[in-house]
Amino acid sequence: MSKALEVFGLKKSYKKGFIPKTREVLKGLDFSLGKASITGFLGANGAGKTTTIKCILGLTFSNAGQIRFFDGQPLSSAIKSKVGFLPERPYFYEYLTGYEFLRFYGELSGGMSRNALNDRISELLKKVDLLPARDVKLRNYSKGMLQKVGLAQALIHRPELVILDEPKAGLDPDGRYYMSEIIKDLAAQGTTVFFSSHLLHDAEKLCENLVIIKSGLVIFEGPTRKLLQRVNSEIEVVFQKEGKLQSQKVASDKELQTQLKELLSQGLMIQEVRRQQPSLEEAFVNLALRDEAGGA
């Protein structure tokens, strides 16, 4: 499978304190992103998500490991031109309008004529629902509006890989919906999206794949459905007995088959079989937050 990003043995440590002590933040991360995919990057506060993203983008230097883009290429100016980034706490030139802000970054990116850039800015402002505010100075934007224009800035040069650090922070439900639709549209057009988030419900709906880290190590990498399958789900069998609806719960498909045979042998009518799937939040808590989780 073609890869947009591959990370091998990534390590990063910092020295802090009056008498410096080394703190190892990343302890040997390994993961990869397939092209045109949406991958969620999850972990508790302090797990190392932002540090990982900074290392990937060359904003901080790792102590060890390799990072490769687009089937084996190291980070370079040419690669950076194919990557879009929205940091968790972006800086905005508040005296610029939304249009001026995007034009500034579009001109920095290069490769577009003035007319093409103007069209691209209008397209993105419409996409993030900010077209009416194009001539409003950023100092008058709300936090959610700033997050939206920050996303537009990350997309201005049509990147092949987009990295978003908490992209939905500060957004209201409408803003989160717009953000989700944009992310899905990007993947449908062939762009690879990698984003960190604490909003697990949104991540569950959006992400085909997940990378979960804990204490600087990857403890899960793979399809979202595979993680959900690792958490026990209950199955409820609803049947009719003596003119009344009754139900029984079983813990596995094997138990379900046994239960169905038993009920049918009694001549009872099966009305419904309900499978109660665990949420990503439940799976994440079991895996990443509890001491007994595998890989802890």
N, C-alpha and C positions, 0 to 999 in steps of 0.2 A: 504493500500500500504506500502511495506517495505521501511524504511527510512535509508539513509546513514548518514544524519545529521539533527538534530533538534535544533533550537535555540529558547529559550523562555525568553521574558522580559529582553533582554541583555541591560545593562546600563554601561557606562564608562564615567568618567569625569577626567579632569586633572587640576592641579593648575599651573598657569603661572604668571610671572611678579615679579618685586621686592617686591611689596605688593601682595602676591599671590591671584589671583582671580580664582574661580572654573569655568571651562568651560566644559559644558556637551556635549560630542561628540555623544554618543549613548543614546537614551532616552527611550529604551524599545523595542528592535527589536524582532520580531517573524517571523520565516520562517523555511522551511524544504526542504530537497533535497531527491527525490526519488532515489533509487539505479539504476545504469546503465543509468543515465540521464546526459544531458549537460545543465547546468544552468548558464546564464550570470548574473553577479552582476554589476549593473549599478548605476551611481550617479554622480553628478557634483563634481568637486574638492572640498575637504573639507566636503563631505557628510558623511564620516565615513567608507568608504569601507575598507581601509587598517587597521584601528583600529579594525573593526569587524573580519577581517582575523586573526589578531594577537591574539585577544581574543579566537577565535576558537582553535587556535594552542597552546594556553598556553604561548605565547610569551609576553603577558601582561595580567594582572589580571583585570577582570571586577569588577564593584562595586555591581552589582546585576544580576540575571538571571541564567539560566541553559543552558548548551550545552551538547547534548547527541549524541553519535555516534552509528551507526549500531544497530538500534532498542533499544535505551535506555541506552547504556553504557557510563560512564563518561570517560574523557580523562585519559589515563594511558600509561605506556610504551608499553603495548601490543597493544593499539589502535594506538599509534604513529607509530608503525611498519607497520601499514596498510594505512598510510597517506603519500602522496608525496606532496612537496611544492616547488614552485618557487616564491621567493619574487620579488617585483618590482625592487629592486636594490640589486641583489645578490652579495656576495663577492666571489672572485675567487683567489685561490692560483696561482699567475701568473707564478711562476717558474715551475709548473707542466705542463706536456703535457695533451692533452685532454684525452688520455687513462689513464694516471696516476691519473688524477683528478677523473675519474669515478671509477677506481679501489679503490681509497682511500675511497670514499663514499660507494662503494659496500661492502668493508670489514667492514666498520662501521655498515652497516645494518645487516651483518651476514646472516647465513642461506644458503649460496651458497658455493659450492666447488670452488677451484681455476679454474678448467676447465669450470664449469658452469658460473662463473663470467666473465671469458674471453669471452665466447660465448655471454653472455648478453651484454657486453660492445660493441662488434662488431655489434650485432644486433641493438643496440640503435644508435651507430654512423652512421650506414647505414640509419637508419630510419630518422635521423635529417640531413642527407646529409653532414656528417663531417668525413666520413671514410678516405678520402685522407689527412685529417689534424689531424689524431689520434696521430701522434708523434710530432706535432708542439706545442711549449709552448704557454700557454694561453695568455701570454703578447703580442703575435703576432696575436691573434685572433681579428677580427673586433667585433663591438658591436653586430651585428646580430649573428655572430658565437658564442659569449659568451652566448647569449640568448638561442641558440639551445643546447649548451652543458649543460646549466643550466636546461633545460627541461629534457634532458637525465638523469641528476643527480636525478631529482625528480621522475623518473620512474624506476630507477635502481633496486629497490626491489619489483617491480610489485605491487604497492599499489592498494587498493580497492577504495580509495578516493583520487583524485588529486585536489589540490587547487593552482590556478595560479593567481598571481597578475600582471596584465598587461603583459601577456605572449608574445604579438606581438609587444611590444615596441621595436623600433630600427630595425625591420625586413623589408627587401625589399619585393616587391610583391611575389617573388619566396619563400622567407622565410615564409611569411604569409600563402602561399598555403600549404607548408609542415606542418606548425603548425596546420592548419585547418584539414588536412588529418589525422594527428596523433590524434587530439582530437576526431574526428569522429570514428577512429579505436578503441580508448580506450573505448568509450561508447559501441561500437558494441561488444567488448570483455567482457562487464559487469562492467567496471570501471565507477564510478561516477566522473564527472568533474564539478568543480565550479570555474569560472574565472571572474575576473573583467576586464573591457576593456572600453576604450574611442572610439574604432573603431566600431561604431554602425552598419555599413554595414556588417562587418564580423560577429558580434554577431547575427544579424538578420538571416544570412544564417546558422549559427551553432546551435543556442540555441533553444531547445524545450521549455524551461521555462526561466523566468526572475524573478529576485528579484531587485527592484529599490528602492533606499533609498534617502531621502532628509532630510537634517538637523537632522540626527540621527534617523529617523523613516522610516519604510517600507511604501511606498505609493503604491506599486504594487507588487503582487506575483501571478504568474500563467503562463499559456501557452503564448508564444509569439503572437500567432494568436489572442488570446483574447484581448491583448493590442492593436493590430493593428485594430481590429474591433471597438474599442472605438473612433477611429478617423474617422470623416466623409470622405467617399470616393465618388468620382463622378462617375456616370455611363453615358456613351455617347452612344446614339442610332444613328446609321448611316442608312439612308434610301435613296431610289431613288425617285425623284420627278421631273417630266417634263424632264426626260432624264439626270438629274444631281444628283450627290451625295450630300446630305445635312446631317446635324447632329444636334441633340439637346441633352442637358445635363439634367439629373435628379439627385436628391440627395438621393433617397432611393429606395428600391425594390418595395415599394407600389406605388411610383410615376412612376416607370418603367412599372409596369403592366398597369397602367392607360394610359401611353403614347403609349405603344404598341397597346392597343385596339383602341385608337384614330387613330393611323396611319393606322392600318389594316382596320378600318371602312372606311377610305378614299380610300382604294384600293391601298395603296402604298406598295412597296416592301421593307422589312427590309433586309438590307445587313449585318449588324454587330451590336453587343452589346459589348461595351468595358467597363470593370470595371477597373478604375485607383486606385489601392490599395495604401494607404499611406505607406511610408517607416518607419522603426523603428526610424530613426532620427526625423521625423516629430512627431511621437507618443511620443517619449522621450521628445522633446522640449515642447510639449503641456502639458505633465504630470509633468515633473520634474523641468523645468526651468522657466515657466511662473507663475507669481504671482497668476493668477486665477485658476491654476491647483488644482484639488481635492487633499486634504491632505496637501496642502502647509501651 
